[in-house]
């Protein structure tokens, strides 16, 4: 998932393996630390590529709270605390130190993965809202499109159609599939309306309109060549 790397810090080998197995299914990369001391060392060595930390509280040598304090000295990387404790006071203490999420053991690995995805989506949302396709820049927050820095005026349907093509870059999309996803099943007219919209979008994109390819007998595909 876009080379997301997660640091797993837990003194139990079985727990680290369980978490790693579930994260691997989602294509996350992982780094493991068996205690707080090793966690601090690994974080310092890999701070530029670690996107999230799963941090156990009760560990030998250096506990999770101390690790968290060290990390928070110069990093705002998301941290989910894992602990056998479920005391309210512990949770409040964790949030005061800068914990993003607090999960008590035992927990469902599927729920843990869901929490991780929710945090990463929240943290990275703004970054992903603006995407650049060789000069065609789409801003999902502002619902705007520019080509080589110049604003392009699109109708709502044209914008949604272009966004759908971009979201499915390099995928051949049938006219029926486009209608079902862009027109939301509420259009019962001729599918040739898509051809009309595509023609207008290509014209507005100028030279970049060539990236919208007609797939004979199927529909359309957006691909930068």
Beta strands, then each sheet from edge to edge (+ up, - down):
strand 1: 5-9
strand 2: 29-33
strand 3: 52-56
strand 4: 78-83
strand 5: 101-104
strand 6: 130-133
strand 7: 136-139
strand 8: 144-147
strand 9: 150-152
strand 10: 173-174
strand 11: 212-215
strand 12: 219-222
sheet 1: 2+ 1+ 3+ 4+ 5+
sheet 2: 6+ 7- 8+ 9-
sheet 3: 10+ 12- 11+
end
